[in-house]
């Protein structure tokens, strides 16, 4: 019997997730040692990354292969926007910028 897509995906990214979980930054994040500003910066970068991902997903919504994986309930941008409103205030959208790594990821074709 063929493996489920979720199982194939989980196996494919397991090593990357394990490496990330072992990183000092993630350890500090999970233990609550990061400053609020550090968490806000992480949320900011996630906002840019998920915006790019969701734009691509929207453009492929009607694709016969990709379309079934475009699930509105998995969208992260609205929740990230709420987080940033709380963390940075109501004018956050005019004050944030992607860092170099986020710019590279969203512009390089890794996301688009």
VOPAGU-2260 file (C-alpha; in pm, 1 decimal, decimal comma):
REM VOPAGU-2260
SITE   aa  ch    i         X         Y         Z
SITE  UNK   A    0       0,0       0,0       0,0
SITE  UNK   A    1     142,4     343,6     -89,3
SITE  UNK   A    2     242,9     573,7     193,2
SITE  UNK   A    3      24,1     870,2     273,7
SITE  UNK   A    4     154,5    1205,7     151,8
SITE  UNK   A    5     182,4    1333,4     508,5
SITE  UNK   A    6     409,2    1040,3     598,5
SITE  UNK   A    7     633,2    1097,8     295,5
SITE  UNK   A    8     655,7    1468,8     373,8
SITE  UNK   A    9     729,5    1409,8     742,0
SITE  UNK   A   10    1009,9    1167,2     654,9
SITE  UNK   A   11    1154,7    1405,9     396,5
SITE  UNK   A   12    1181,2    1696,9     639,9
SITE  UNK   A   13    1258,3    1507,6     960,4
SITE  UNK   A   14    1633,1    1575,8     952,3
SITE  UNK   A   15    1586,6    1949,6     891,2
SITE  UNK   A   16    1340,2    1974,3    1179,9
SITE  UNK   A   17    1570,2    1781,2    1410,3
SITE  UNK   A   18    1858,4    2014,1    1321,5
SITE  UNK   A   19    1641,2    2319,8    1384,3
SITE  UNK   A   20    1519,9    2185,0    1717,2
SITE  UNK   A   21    1882,4    2138,4    1822,6
SITE  UNK   A   22    1974,4    2497,0    1735,9
SITE  UNK   A   23    2050,6    2729,1    2026,6
SITE  UNK   A   24    1793,4    2984,5    1908,8
SITE  UNK   A   25    1510,9    2730,0    1906,2
SITE  UNK   A   26    1617,1    2602,7    2247,7
SITE  UNK   A   27    1594,6    2954,1    2386,8
SITE  UNK   A   28    1261,4    3009,1    2214,8
SITE  UNK   A   29    1111,0    2691,9    2357,8
SITE  UNK   A   30    1244,9    2758,3    2707,3
SITE  UNK   A   31    1113,1    3114,2    2714,7
SITE  UNK   A   32    1459,6    3270,2    2728,5
SITE  UNK   A   33    1416,3    3493,0    2423,8
SITE  UNK   A   34    1319,9    3856,0    2466,7
SITE  UNK   A   35     981,2    3960,9    2336,5
SITE  UNK   A   36    1153,5    4163,3    2062,2
SITE  UNK   A   37    1328,4    3845,6    1943,6
SITE  UNK   A   38     996,8    3663,4    1921,7
SITE  UNK   A   39     845,0    3959,7    1735,9
SITE  UNK   A   40    1130,8    3941,3    1484,2
SITE  UNK   A   41    1065,8    3569,6    1433,0
SITE  UNK   A   42     694,3    3638,1    1379,6
SITE  UNK   A   43     785,8    3915,7    1136,8
SITE  UNK   A   44     997,1    3684,3     922,6
SITE  UNK   A   45     726,7    3417,2     934,1
SITE  UNK   A   46     477,6    3678,0     815,6
SITE  UNK   A   47     683,8    3747,9     502,6
SITE  UNK   A   48     750,8    3379,2     436,0
SITE  UNK   A   49     389,0    3270,2     478,1
SITE  UNK   A   50     265,8    3565,0     271,6
SITE  UNK   A   51     484,1    3443,6     -15,6
SITE  UNK   A   52     376,6    3081,0      31,0
SITE  UNK   A   53       9,2    3168,9      45,0
SITE  UNK   A   54      34,1    3390,4    -264,5
SITE  UNK   A   55     181,8    3098,1    -455,7
SITE  UNK   A   56     -81,8    2864,3    -316,1
SITE  UNK   A   57    -357,3    3103,0    -424,0
SITE  UNK   A   58    -214,7    3115,8    -775,6
SITE  UNK   A   59    -220,6    2734,1    -791,6
SITE  UNK   A   60    -556,0    2679,7    -623,4
SITE  UNK   A   61    -713,0    2542,6    -943,4
SITE  UNK   A   62    -418,9    2325,6   -1045,0
SITE  UNK   A   63    -534,0    1961,5   -1059,4
SITE  UNK   A   64    -230,7    1836,6    -863,3
SITE  UNK   A   65    -158,7    2123,4    -623,6
SITE  UNK   A   66    -513,8    2251,0    -576,4
SITE  UNK   A   67    -623,0    1983,0    -328,1
SITE  UNK   A   68    -335,9    2087,5     -99,5
SITE  UNK   A   69    -448,0    2450,8     -86,4
SITE  UNK   A   70    -651,7    2441,3     232,0
SITE  UNK   A   71    -779,2    2771,9     365,4
SITE  UNK   A   72    -786,4    2638,3     720,7
SITE  UNK   A   73    -406,0    2607,1     710,5
SITE  UNK   A   74    -345,3    2972,7     624,3
SITE  UNK   A   75    -110,9    3141,0     873,8
SITE  UNK   A   76     -98,9    3504,8     759,7
SITE  UNK   A   77    -415,6    3620,0     941,6
SITE  UNK   A   78    -294,2    3478,6    1274,8
SITE  UNK   A   79      55,4    3618,5    1221,9
SITE  UNK   A   80     -95,9    3961,1    1149,8
SITE  UNK   A   81    -289,0    3941,0    1478,0
SITE  UNK   A   82      30,1    3842,2    1661,1
SITE  UNK   A   83     221,5    4132,3    1508,5
SITE  UNK   A   84     -57,1    4373,2    1596,8
SITE  UNK   A   85     -24,6    4261,1    1958,8
SITE  UNK   A   86     356,1    4250,6    1961,2
SITE  UNK   A   87     437,0    4562,7    1760,0
SITE  UNK   A   88     123,6    4776,0    1771,5
SITE  UNK   A   89    -135,8    4877,7    1515,6
SITE  UNK   A   90     110,7    5027,8    1265,8
SITE  UNK   A   91     336,5    4722,8    1244,0
SITE  UNK   A   92     282,6    4676,7     870,1
SITE  UNK   A   93     460,1    5004,8     796,2
SITE  UNK   A   94     756,1    4929,0    1021,6
SITE  UNK   A   95     862,6    4572,4     940,8
SITE  UNK   A   96    1102,6    4445,9     675,8
SITE  UNK   A   97    1221,7    4102,2     575,9
SITE  UNK   A   98    1578,0    4019,4     675,7
SITE  UNK   A   99    1836,3    3912,4     417,1
SITE  UNK   A  100    1763,6    3540,8     452,5
SITE  UNK   A  101    1389,6    3593,4     414,5
SITE  UNK   A  102    1441,5    3815,8     110,1
SITE  UNK   A  103    1664,5    3551,1     -44,9
SITE  UNK   A  104    1417,7    3271,5      26,0
SITE  UNK   A  105    1112,7    3454,8    -104,4
SITE  UNK   A  106    1288,5    3590,0    -413,4
SITE  UNK   A  107    1497,6    3289,8    -512,6
SITE  UNK   A  108    1226,7    3058,8    -628,6
SITE  UNK   A  109    1241,1    2857,7    -305,8
SITE  UNK   A  110     891,6    2986,3    -238,8
SITE  UNK   A  111     780,9    3127,3    -571,2
